[in-house]
Amino acid sequence: MLKPSIDTLLDKVPSKYSLVMLQAKRAHELEAGAEATMTFTSVKSTLQALEEIEAGLVTVHPNPEEKRAQALLKKEQERLFREAEEQRIKEQIAKEKEEEGGKI
């Protein structure tokens, strides 16, 4: 018998399709270096993802469009912050050059 069992896993997600999608996404995250939420008995990321799903540590977001919109908003905010920081640094450099020019 495979561990975790499909019956146990289907109690955690609404459908087999959702289970496969959740497992694949979480396995990719683990492969990319995402922090694990537990200690695993499995070596492969696909089985580790199933262990997390069985433990209830990874779930399907009830509104994926909202989650996607939040992720895009966060990314945009980070981009704007980086641009503002870059502009501030450029202004500081220009100010320092201007002050140096007046001292010579």
Jmol script that loads the backbone (N, CA, C; Angstrom):
load data "model"
ATOM      1  N   MET A   1       0.839  -1.189   0.000  1.00  0.00           N
ATOM      2  CA  MET A   1       0.000   0.000   0.000  1.00  0.00           C
ATOM      3  C   MET A   1       0.878   1.244   0.000  1.00  0.00           C
ATOM      4  N   LEU A   2       0.529   2.184  -0.833  1.00  0.00           N
ATOM      5  CA  LEU A   2       1.286   3.425  -0.918  1.00  0.00           C
ATOM      6  C   LEU A   2       0.959   4.337   0.251  1.00  0.00           C
ATOM      7  N   LYS A   3       1.960   5.056   0.687  1.00  0.00           N
ATOM      8  CA  LYS A   3       1.774   6.037   1.762  1.00  0.00           C
ATOM      9  C   LYS A   3       2.110   7.396   1.204  1.00  0.00           C
ATOM     10  N   PRO A   4       1.374   8.407   1.396  1.00  0.00           N
ATOM     11  CA  PRO A   4       0.027   8.422   1.954  1.00  0.00           C
ATOM     12  C   PRO A   4      -0.986   7.853   0.964  1.00  0.00           C
ATOM     13  N   SER A   5      -2.062   7.323   1.474  1.00  0.00           N
ATOM     14  CA  SER A   5      -3.061   6.677   0.614  1.00  0.00           C
ATOM     15  C   SER A   5      -3.908   7.730  -0.103  1.00  0.00           C
ATOM     16  N   ILE A   6      -4.409   7.359  -1.252  1.00  0.00           N
ATOM     17  CA  ILE A   6      -5.225   8.272  -2.054  1.00  0.00           C
ATOM     18  C   ILE A   6      -6.499   8.656  -1.307  1.00  0.00           C
ATOM     19  N   ASP A   7      -7.050   7.733  -0.539  1.00  0.00           N
ATOM     20  CA  ASP A   7      -8.277   8.032   0.213  1.00  0.00           C
ATOM     21  C   ASP A   7      -8.029   9.115   1.259  1.00  0.00           C
ATOM     22  N   THR A   8      -6.917   9.010   1.958  1.00  0.00           N
ATOM     23  CA  THR A   8      -6.569  10.019   2.962  1.00  0.00           C
ATOM     24  C   THR A   8      -6.360  11.372   2.302  1.00  0.00           C
ATOM     25  N   LEU A   9      -5.692  11.354   1.161  1.00  0.00           N
ATOM     26  CA  LEU A   9      -5.403  12.606   0.456  1.00  0.00           C
ATOM     27  C   LEU A   9      -6.675  13.255  -0.079  1.00  0.00           C
ATOM     28  N   LEU A  10      -7.601  12.446  -0.578  1.00  0.00           N
ATOM     29  CA  LEU A  10      -8.840  13.003  -1.133  1.00  0.00           C
ATOM     30  C   LEU A  10      -9.754  13.572  -0.050  1.00  0.00           C
ATOM     31  N   ASP A  11      -9.502  13.214   1.200  1.00  0.00           N
ATOM     32  CA  ASP A  11     -10.227  13.854   2.305  1.00  0.00           C
ATOM     33  C   ASP A  11      -9.750  15.290   2.511  1.00  0.00           C
ATOM     34  N   LYS A  12      -8.549  15.597   2.015  1.00  0.00           N
ATOM     35  CA  LYS A  12      -7.942  16.915   2.229  1.00  0.00           C
ATOM     36  C   LYS A  12      -8.214  17.899   1.093  1.00  0.00           C
ATOM     37  N   VAL A  13      -8.550  17.383  -0.091  1.00  0.00           N
ATOM     38  CA  VAL A  13      -8.780  18.238  -1.262  1.00  0.00           C
ATOM     39  C   VAL A  13     -10.108  17.859  -1.918  1.00  0.00           C
ATOM     40  N   PRO A  14     -10.694  18.780  -2.688  1.00  0.00           N
ATOM     41  CA  PRO A  14     -12.021  18.518  -3.252  1.00  0.00           C
ATOM     42  C   PRO A  14     -12.073  17.498  -4.388  1.00  0.00           C
ATOM     43  N   SER A  15     -10.969  17.290  -5.119  1.00  0.00           N
ATOM     44  CA  SER A  15     -11.027  16.368  -6.260  1.00  0.00           C
ATOM     45  C   SER A  15      -9.638  15.821  -6.576  1.00  0.00           C
ATOM     46  N   LYS A  16      -9.609  14.777  -7.400  1.00  0.00           N
ATOM     47  CA  LYS A  16      -8.327  14.205  -7.825  1.00  0.00           C
ATOM     48  C   LYS A  16      -7.531  15.232  -8.627  1.00  0.00           C
ATOM     49  N   TYR A  17      -8.232  15.990  -9.446  1.00  0.00           N
ATOM     50  CA  TYR A  17      -7.568  17.028 -10.239  1.00  0.00           C
ATOM     51  C   TYR A  17      -6.886  18.039  -9.321  1.00  0.00           C
ATOM     52  N   SER A  18      -7.605  18.496  -8.307  1.00  0.00           N
ATOM     53  CA  SER A  18      -7.034  19.460  -7.362  1.00  0.00           C
ATOM     54  C   SER A  18      -5.830  18.862  -6.650  1.00  0.00           C
ATOM     55  N   LEU A  19      -5.920  17.589  -6.320  1.00  0.00           N
ATOM     56  CA  LEU A  19      -4.810  16.912  -5.652  1.00  0.00           C
ATOM     57  C   LEU A  19      -3.568  16.904  -6.531  1.00  0.00           C
ATOM     58  N   VAL A  20      -3.741  16.533  -7.788  1.00  0.00           N
ATOM     59  CA  VAL A  20      -2.606  16.475  -8.713  1.00  0.00           C
ATOM     60  C   VAL A  20      -2.000  17.862  -8.916  1.00  0.00           C
ATOM     61  N   MET A  21      -2.843  18.864  -9.089  1.00  0.00           N
ATOM     62  CA  MET A  21      -2.346  20.228  -9.300  1.00  0.00           C
ATOM     63  C   MET A  21      -1.613  20.740  -8.059  1.00  0.00           C
ATOM     64  N   LEU A  22      -2.187  20.513  -6.895  1.00  0.00           N
ATOM     65  CA  LEU A  22      -1.572  20.959  -5.649  1.00  0.00           C
ATOM     66  C   LEU A  22      -0.240  20.252  -5.424  1.00  0.00           C
ATOM     67  N   GLN A  23      -0.212  18.953  -5.671  1.00  0.00           N
ATOM     68  CA  GLN A  23       1.021  18.194  -5.501  1.00  0.00           C
ATOM     69  C   GLN A  23       2.098  18.698  -6.455  1.00  0.00           C
ATOM     70  N   ALA A  24       1.746  18.905  -7.707  1.00  0.00           N
ATOM     71  CA  ALA A  24       2.727  19.355  -8.695  1.00  0.00           C
ATOM     72  C   ALA A  24       3.279  20.731  -8.342  1.00  0.00           C
ATOM     73  N   LYS A  25       2.395  21.653  -7.973  1.00  0.00           N
ATOM     74  CA  LYS A  25       2.848  23.006  -7.624  1.00  0.00           C
ATOM     75  C   LYS A  25       3.751  22.982  -6.403  1.00  0.00           C
ATOM     76  N   ARG A  26       3.362  22.222  -5.387  1.00  0.00           N
ATOM     77  CA  ARG A  26       4.165  22.169  -4.168  1.00  0.00           C
ATOM     78  C   ARG A  26       5.491  21.470  -4.426  1.00  0.00           C
ATOM     79  N   ALA A  27       5.494  20.425  -5.248  1.00  0.00           N
ATOM     80  CA  ALA A  27       6.739  19.732  -5.579  1.00  0.00           C
ATOM     81  C   ALA A  27       7.695  20.674  -6.304  1.00  0.00           C
ATOM     82  N   HIS A  28       7.174  21.484  -7.214  1.00  0.00           N
ATOM     83  CA  HIS A  28       8.012  22.467  -7.913  1.00  0.00           C
ATOM     84  C   HIS A  28       8.578  23.482  -6.926  1.00  0.00           C
ATOM     85  N   GLU A  29       7.755  23.924  -5.988  1.00  0.00           N
ATOM     86  CA  GLU A  29       8.232  24.873  -4.976  1.00  0.00           C
ATOM     87  C   GLU A  29       9.360  24.260  -4.151  1.00  0.00           C
ATOM     88  N   LEU A  30       9.183  23.003  -3.739  1.00  0.00           N
ATOM     89  CA  LEU A  30      10.215  22.332  -2.949  1.00  0.00           C
ATOM     90  C   LEU A  30      11.498  22.167  -3.753  1.00  0.00           C
ATOM     91  N   GLU A  31      11.365  21.804  -5.020  1.00  0.00           N
ATOM     92  CA  GLU A  31      12.536  21.665  -5.895  1.00  0.00           C
ATOM     93  C   GLU A  31      13.271  22.991  -6.061  1.00  0.00           C
ATOM     94  N   ALA A  32      12.501  24.090  -6.066  1.00  0.00           N
ATOM     95  CA  ALA A  32      13.087  25.420  -6.253  1.00  0.00           C
ATOM     96  C   ALA A  32      13.692  25.964  -4.961  1.00  0.00           C
ATOM     97  N   GLY A  33      13.573  25.198  -3.873  1.00  0.00           N
ATOM     98  CA  GLY A  33      14.197  25.621  -2.630  1.00  0.00           C
ATOM     99  C   GLY A  33      13.262  26.194  -1.591  1.00  0.00           C
ATOM    100  N   ALA A  34      11.963  26.028  -1.773  1.00  0.00           N
ATOM    101  CA  ALA A  34      11.005  26.524  -0.778  1.00  0.00           C
ATOM    102  C   ALA A  34      11.231  25.807   0.546  1.00  0.00           C
ATOM    103  N   GLU A  35      10.931  26.506   1.616  1.00  0.00           N
ATOM    104  CA  GLU A  35      11.133  25.942   2.946  1.00  0.00           C
ATOM    105  C   GLU A  35      10.109  24.841   3.215  1.00  0.00           C
ATOM    106  N   ALA A  36      10.588  23.721   3.706  1.00  0.00           N
ATOM    107  CA  ALA A  36       9.706  22.610   4.043  1.00  0.00           C
ATOM    108  C   ALA A  36       8.922  22.939   5.307  1.00  0.00           C
ATOM    109  N   THR A  37       7.711  22.434   5.386  1.00  0.00           N
ATOM    110  CA  THR A  37       6.866  22.705   6.547  1.00  0.00           C
ATOM    111  C   THR A  37       6.919  21.583   7.575  1.00  0.00           C
ATOM    112  N   MET A  38       7.684  20.527   7.271  1.00  0.00           N
ATOM    113  CA  MET A  38       7.775  19.389   8.186  1.00  0.00           C
ATOM    114  C   MET A  38       9.011  18.570   7.852  1.00  0.00           C
ATOM    115  N   THR A  39       9.289  17.557   8.662  1.00  0.00           N
ATOM    116  CA  THR A  39      10.367  16.615   8.378  1.00  0.00           C
ATOM    117  C   THR A  39       9.765  15.477   7.559  1.00  0.00           C
ATOM    118  N   PHE A  40      10.427  15.136   6.463  1.00  0.00           N
ATOM    119  CA  PHE A  40       9.875  14.154   5.530  1.00  0.00           C
ATOM    120  C   PHE A  40      10.464  12.765   5.737  1.00  0.00           C
ATOM    121  N   THR A  41       9.667  11.752   5.389  1.00  0.00           N
ATOM    122  CA  THR A  41      10.185  10.389   5.333  1.00  0.00           C
ATOM    123  C   THR A  41      10.590  10.054   3.900  1.00  0.00           C
ATOM    124  N   SER A  42      10.061  10.799   2.945  1.00  0.00           N
ATOM    125  CA  SER A  42      10.355  10.578   1.525  1.00  0.00           C
ATOM    126  C   SER A  42      11.526  11.438   1.076  1.00  0.00           C
ATOM    127  N   VAL A  43      12.173  10.988   0.020  1.00  0.00           N
ATOM    128  CA  VAL A  43      13.301  11.720  -0.546  1.00  0.00           C
ATOM    129  C   VAL A  43      12.850  12.587  -1.723  1.00  0.00           C
ATOM    130  N   LYS A  44      11.927  12.086  -2.510  1.00  0.00           N
ATOM    131  CA  LYS A  44      11.474  12.798  -3.709  1.00  0.00           C
ATOM    132  C   LYS A  44      10.505  13.921  -3.356  1.00  0.00           C
ATOM    133  N   SER A  45      10.646  15.028  -4.081  1.00  0.00           N
ATOM    134  CA  SER A  45       9.806  16.198  -3.799  1.00  0.00           C
ATOM    135  C   SER A  45       8.323  15.925  -4.054  1.00  0.00           C
ATOM    136  N   THR A  46       8.015  15.057  -5.015  1.00  0.00           N
ATOM    137  CA  THR A  46       6.607  14.759  -5.289  1.00  0.00           C
ATOM    138  C   THR A  46       5.955  14.040  -4.106  1.00  0.00           C
ATOM    139  N   LEU A  47       6.689  13.130  -3.496  1.00  0.00           N
ATOM    140  CA  LEU A  47       6.158  12.427  -2.328  1.00  0.00           C
ATOM    141  C   LEU A  47       6.167  13.318  -1.095  1.00  0.00           C
ATOM    142  N   GLN A  48       7.145  14.205  -1.004  1.00  0.00           N
ATOM    143  CA  GLN A  48       7.179  15.163   0.105  1.00  0.00           C
ATOM    144  C   GLN A  48       5.948  16.063   0.051  1.00  0.00           C
ATOM    145  N   ALA A  49       5.590  16.476  -1.156  1.00  0.00           N
ATOM    146  CA  ALA A  49       4.398  17.312  -1.325  1.00  0.00           C
ATOM    147  C   ALA A  49       3.156  16.565  -0.848  1.00  0.00           C
ATOM    148  N   LEU A  50       3.064  15.281  -1.176  1.00  0.00           N
ATOM    149  CA  LEU A  50       1.921  14.486  -0.726  1.00  0.00           C
ATOM    150  C   LEU A  50       1.899  14.361   0.795  1.00  0.00           C
ATOM    151  N   GLU A  51       3.073  14.228   1.405  1.00  0.00           N
ATOM    152  CA  GLU A  51       3.139  14.153   2.869  1.00  0.00           C
ATOM    153  C   GLU A  51       2.616  15.446   3.494  1.00  0.00           C
ATOM    154  N   GLU A  52       2.983  16.579   2.907  1.00  0.00           N
ATOM    155  CA  GLU A  52       2.505  17.864   3.427  1.00  0.00           C
ATOM    156  C   GLU A  52       0.990  18.003   3.252  1.00  0.00           C
ATOM    157  N   ILE A  53       0.487  17.553   2.114  1.00  0.00           N
ATOM    158  CA  ILE A  53      -0.958  17.613   1.869  1.00  0.00           C
ATOM    159  C   ILE A  53      -1.686  16.730   2.880  1.00  0.00           C
ATOM    160  N   GLU A  54      -1.176  15.534   3.100  1.00  0.00           N
ATOM    161  CA  GLU A  54      -1.802  14.617   4.056  1.00  0.00           C
ATOM    162  C   GLU A  54      -1.817  15.212   5.468  1.00  0.00           C
ATOM    163  N   ALA A  55      -0.742  15.913   5.828  1.00  0.00           N
ATOM    164  CA  ALA A  55      -0.656  16.519   7.159  1.00  0.00           C
ATOM    165  C   ALA A  55      -1.523  17.772   7.274  1.00  0.00           C
ATOM    166  N   GLY A  56      -2.068  18.227   6.151  1.00  0.00           N
ATOM    167  CA  GLY A  56      -2.911  19.425   6.170  1.00  0.00           C
ATOM    168  C   GLY A  56      -2.106  20.710   6.189  1.00  0.00           C
ATOM    169  N   LEU A  57      -0.832  20.637   5.848  1.00  0.00           N
ATOM    170  CA  LEU A  57       0.043  21.811   5.865  1.00  0.00           C
ATOM    171  C   LEU A  57       0.010  22.596   4.563  1.00  0.00           C
ATOM    172  N   VAL A  58      -0.491  21.963   3.507  1.00  0.00           N
ATOM    173  CA  VAL A  58      -0.624  22.615   2.205  1.00  0.00           C
ATOM    174  C   VAL A  58      -2.066  22.404   1.761  1.00  0.00           C
ATOM    175  N   THR A  59      -2.734  23.479   1.385  1.00  0.00           N
ATOM    176  CA  THR A  59      -4.137  23.370   0.992  1.00  0.00           C
ATOM    177  C   THR A  59      -4.384  24.109  -0.314  1.00  0.00           C
ATOM    178  N   VAL A  60      -5.510  23.807  -0.925  1.00  0.00           N
ATOM    179  CA  VAL A  60      -5.938  24.500  -2.136  1.00  0.00           C
ATOM    180  C   VAL A  60      -6.530  25.837  -1.713  1.00  0.00           C
ATOM    181  N   HIS A  61      -6.096  26.917  -2.351  1.00  0.00           N
ATOM    182  CA  HIS A  61      -6.648  28.235  -2.036  1.00  0.00           C
ATOM    183  C   HIS A  61      -8.091  28.273  -2.528  1.00  0.00           C
ATOM    184  N   PRO A  62      -9.029  28.749  -1.690  1.00  0.00           N
ATOM    185  CA  PRO A  62     -10.439  28.731  -2.098  1.00  0.00           C
ATOM    186  C   PRO A  62     -10.745  29.631  -3.290  1.00  0.00           C
ATOM    187  N   ASN A  63      -9.941  30.677  -3.500  1.00  0.00           N
ATOM    188  CA  ASN A  63     -10.162  31.596  -4.608  1.00  0.00           C
ATOM    189  C   ASN A  63      -8.827  31.848  -5.307  1.00  0.00           C
ATOM    190  N   PRO A  64      -8.460  31.003  -6.273  1.00  0.00           N
ATOM    191  CA  PRO A  64      -7.153  31.129  -6.913  1.00  0.00           C
ATOM    192  C   PRO A  64      -6.944  32.456  -7.642  1.00  0.00           C
ATOM    193  N   GLU A  65      -8.018  33.036  -8.179  1.00  0.00           N
ATOM    194  CA  GLU A  65      -7.878  34.326  -8.869  1.00  0.00           C
ATOM    195  C   GLU A  65      -7.466  35.418  -7.886  1.00  0.00           C
ATOM    196  N   GLU A  66      -8.031  35.383  -6.698  1.00  0.00           N
ATOM    197  CA  GLU A  66      -7.676  36.362  -5.668  1.00  0.00           C
ATOM    198  C   GLU A  66      -6.221  36.182  -5.248  1.00  0.00           C
ATOM    199  N   LYS A  67      -5.808  34.930  -5.098  1.00  0.00           N
ATOM    200  CA  LYS A  67      -4.419  34.646  -4.722  1.00  0.00           C
ATOM    201  C   LYS A  67      -3.470  35.164  -5.803  1.00  0.00           C
ATOM    202  N   ARG A  68      -3.821  34.928  -7.058  1.00  0.00           N
ATOM    203  CA  ARG A  68      -2.997  35.381  -8.177  1.00  0.00           C
ATOM    204  C   ARG A  68      -2.924  36.910  -8.202  1.00  0.00           C
ATOM    205  N   ALA A  69      -4.056  37.570  -7.964  1.00  0.00           N
ATOM    206  CA  ALA A  69      -4.093  39.036  -7.942  1.00  0.00           C
ATOM    207  C   ALA A  69      -3.239  39.579  -6.798  1.00  0.00           C
ATOM    208  N   GLN A  70      -3.289  38.935  -5.643  1.00  0.00           N
ATOM    209  CA  GLN A  70      -2.467  39.361  -4.510  1.00  0.00           C
ATOM    210  C   GLN A  70      -0.987  39.209  -4.826  1.00  0.00           C
ATOM    211  N   ALA A  71      -0.622  38.118  -5.481  1.00  0.00           N
ATOM    212  CA  ALA A  71       0.774  37.894  -5.843  1.00  0.00           C
ATOM    213  C   ALA A  71       1.253  38.955  -6.831  1.00  0.00           C
ATOM    214  N   LEU A  72       0.412  39.291  -7.816  1.00  0.00           N
ATOM    215  CA  LEU A  72       0.777  40.325  -8.783  1.00  0.00           C
ATOM    216  C   LEU A  72       0.897  41.690  -8.114  1.00  0.00           C
ATOM    217  N   LEU A  73      -0.003  41.987  -7.194  1.00  0.00           N
ATOM    218  CA  LEU A  73       0.049  43.252  -6.468  1.00  0.00           C
ATOM    219  C   LEU A  73       1.326  43.350  -5.641  1.00  0.00           C
ATOM    220  N   LYS A  74       1.678  42.276  -4.973  1.00  0.00           N
ATOM    221  CA  LYS A  74       2.905  42.262  -4.168  1.00  0.00           C
ATOM    222  C   LYS A  74       4.131  42.477  -5.051  1.00  0.00           C
ATOM    223  N   LYS A  75       4.154  41.815  -6.196  1.00  0.00           N
ATOM    224  CA  LYS A  75       5.275  41.950  -7.122  1.00  0.00           C
ATOM    225  C   LYS A  75       5.389  43.391  -7.626  1.00  0.00           C
ATOM    226  N   GLU A  76       4.250  44.004  -7.930  1.00  0.00           N
ATOM    227  CA  GLU A  76       4.233  45.394  -8.401  1.00  0.00           C
ATOM    228  C   GLU A  76       4.707  46.344  -7.301  1.00  0.00           C
ATOM    229  N   GLN A  77       4.282  46.107  -6.070  1.00  0.00           N
ATOM    230  CA  GLN A  77       4.725  46.942  -4.953  1.00  0.00           C
ATOM    231  C   GLN A  77       6.232  46.831  -4.750  1.00  0.00           C
ATOM    232  N   GLU A  78       6.768  45.632  -4.872  1.00  0.00           N
ATOM    233  CA  GLU A  78       8.213  45.438  -4.743  1.00  0.00           C
ATOM    234  C   GLU A  78       8.951  46.179  -5.852  1.00  0.00           C
ATOM    235  N   ARG A  79       8.416  46.124  -7.070  1.00  0.00           N
ATOM    236  CA  ARG A  79       9.048  46.822  -8.196  1.00  0.00           C
ATOM    237  C   ARG A  79       9.048  48.327  -7.966  1.00  0.00           C
ATOM    238  N   LEU A  80       7.922  48.868  -7.516  1.00  0.00           N
ATOM    239  CA  LEU A  80       7.836  50.303  -7.244  1.00  0.00           C
ATOM    240  C   LEU A  80       8.784  50.715  -6.121  1.00  0.00           C
ATOM    241  N   PHE A  81       8.906  49.878  -5.106  1.00  0.00           N
ATOM    242  CA  PHE A  81       9.828  50.172  -4.010  1.00  0.00           C
ATOM    243  C   PHE A  81      11.265  50.207  -4.516  1.00  0.00           C
ATOM    244  N   ARG A  82      11.640  49.224  -5.340  1.00  0.00           N
ATOM    245  CA  ARG A  82      13.005  49.195  -5.896  1.00  0.00           C
ATOM    246  C   ARG A  82      13.272  50.429  -6.745  1.00  0.00           C
ATOM    247  N   GLU A  83      12.299  50.821  -7.565  1.00  0.00           N
ATOM    248  CA  GLU A  83      12.468  52.012  -8.404  1.00  0.00           C
ATOM    249  C   GLU A  83      12.622  53.263  -7.549  1.00  0.00           C
ATOM    250  N   ALA A  84      11.827  53.397  -6.499  1.00  0.00           N
ATOM    251  CA  ALA A  84      11.921  54.563  -5.617  1.00  0.00           C
ATOM    252  C   ALA A  84      13.270  54.585  -4.906  1.00  0.00           C
ATOM    253  N   GLU A  85      13.735  53.430  -4.474  1.00  0.00           N
ATOM    254  CA  GLU A  85      15.034  53.341  -3.799  1.00  0.00           C
ATOM    255  C   GLU A  85      16.159  53.702  -4.769  1.00  0.00           C
ATOM    256  N   GLU A  86      16.063  53.222  -5.987  1.00  0.00           N
ATOM    257  CA  GLU A  86      17.063  53.536  -7.008  1.00  0.00           C
ATOM    258  C   GLU A  86      17.091  55.036  -7.296  1.00  0.00           C
ATOM    259  N   GLN A  87      15.924  55.639  -7.392  1.00  0.00           N
ATOM    260  CA  GLN A  87      15.829  57.083  -7.631  1.00  0.00           C
ATOM    261  C   GLN A  87      16.427  57.862  -6.468  1.00  0.00           C
ATOM    262  N   ARG A  88      16.158  57.426  -5.250  1.00  0.00           N
ATOM    263  CA  ARG A  88      16.704  58.092  -4.068  1.00  0.00           C
ATOM    264  C   ARG A  88      18.230  58.031  -4.065  1.00  0.00           C
ATOM    265  N   ILE A  89      18.781  56.889  -4.435  1.00  0.00           N
ATOM    266  CA  ILE A  89      20.235  56.729  -4.487  1.00  0.00           C
ATOM    267  C   ILE A  89      20.826  57.636  -5.560  1.00  0.00           C
ATOM    268  N   LYS A  90      20.194  57.696  -6.730  1.00  0.00           N
ATOM    269  CA  LYS A  90      20.679  58.564  -7.804  1.00  0.00           C
ATOM    270  C   LYS A  90      20.674  60.024  -7.366  1.00  0.00           C
ATOM    271  N   GLU A  91      19.615  60.439  -6.688  1.00  0.00           N
ATOM    272  CA  GLU A  91      19.538  61.822  -6.201  1.00  0.00           C
ATOM    273  C   GLU A  91      20.620  62.098  -5.169  1.00  0.00           C
ATOM    274  N   GLN A  92      20.893  61.130  -4.302  1.00  0.00           N
ATOM    275  CA  GLN A  92      21.940  61.290  -3.289  1.00  0.00           C
ATOM    276  C   GLN A  92      23.307  61.424  -3.953  1.00  0.00           C
ATOM    277  N   ILE A  93      23.565  60.623  -4.967  1.00  0.00           N
ATOM    278  CA  ILE A  93      24.842  60.694  -5.690  1.00  0.00           C
ATOM    279  C   ILE A  93      24.978  62.042  -6.377  1.00  0.00           C
ATOM    280  N   ALA A  94      23.910  62.507  -7.025  1.00  0.00           N
ATOM    281  CA  ALA A  94      23.946  63.809  -7.703  1.00  0.00           C
ATOM    282  C   ALA A  94      24.195  64.924  -6.700  1.00  0.00           C
ATOM    283  N   LYS A  95      23.588  64.846  -5.545  1.00  0.00           N
ATOM    284  CA  LYS A  95      23.767  65.858  -4.503  1.00  0.00           C
ATOM    285  C   LYS A  95      25.215  65.869  -4.012  1.00  0.00           C
ATOM    286  N   GLU A  96      25.790  64.686  -3.800  1.00  0.00           N
ATOM    287  CA  GLU A  96      27.180  64.594  -3.348  1.00  0.00           C
ATOM    288  C   GLU A  96      28.137  65.135  -4.407  1.00  0.00           C
ATOM    289  N   LYS A  97      27.878  64.852  -5.676  1.00  0.00           N
ATOM    290  CA  LYS A  97      28.727  65.375  -6.750  1.00  0.00           C
ATOM    291  C   LYS A  97      28.635  66.893  -6.811  1.00  0.00           C
ATOM    292  N   GLU A  98      27.439  67.411  -6.616  1.00  0.00           N
ATOM    293  CA  GLU A  98      27.228  68.859  -6.632  1.00  0.00           C
ATOM    294  C   GLU A  98      27.999  69.519  -5.485  1.00  0.00           C
ATOM    295  N   GLU A  99      27.966  68.913  -4.314  1.00  0.00           N
ATOM    296  CA  GLU A  99      28.692  69.449  -3.161  1.00  0.00           C
ATOM    297  C   GLU A  99      30.196  69.394  -3.386  1.00  0.00           C
ATOM    298  N   GLU A 100      30.686  68.323  -4.008  1.00  0.00           N
ATOM    299  CA  GLU A 100      32.115  68.203  -4.302  1.00  0.00           C
ATOM    300  C   GLU A 100      32.547  69.259  -5.312  1.00  0.00           C
ATOM    301  N   GLY A 101      31.711  69.531  -6.287  1.00  0.00           N
ATOM    302  CA  GLY A 101      32.023  70.535  -7.308  1.00  0.00           C
ATOM    303  C   GLY A 101      32.155  71.923  -6.717  1.00  0.00           C
ATOM    304  N   GLY A 102      31.413  72.246  -5.702  1.00  0.00           N
ATOM    305  CA  GLY A 102      31.463  73.556  -5.057  1.00  0.00           C
ATOM    306  C   GLY A 102      32.677  73.712  -4.165  1.00  0.00           C
ATOM    307  N   LYS A 103      33.271  72.633  -3.696  1.00  0.00           N
ATOM    308  CA  LYS A 103      34.409  72.687  -2.776  1.00  0.00           C
ATOM    309  C   LYS A 103      35.736  72.849  -3.506  1.00  0.00           C
ATOM    310  N   ILE A 104      35.826  72.510  -4.758  1.00  0.00           N
ATOM    311  CA  ILE A 104      37.097  72.543  -5.488  1.00  0.00           C
ATOM    312  C   ILE A 104      37.479  73.903  -5.849  1.00  0.00           C
TER     313      ILE A 104
END
end "model"
wireframe off; spacefill off
backbone 0.3
color backbone group
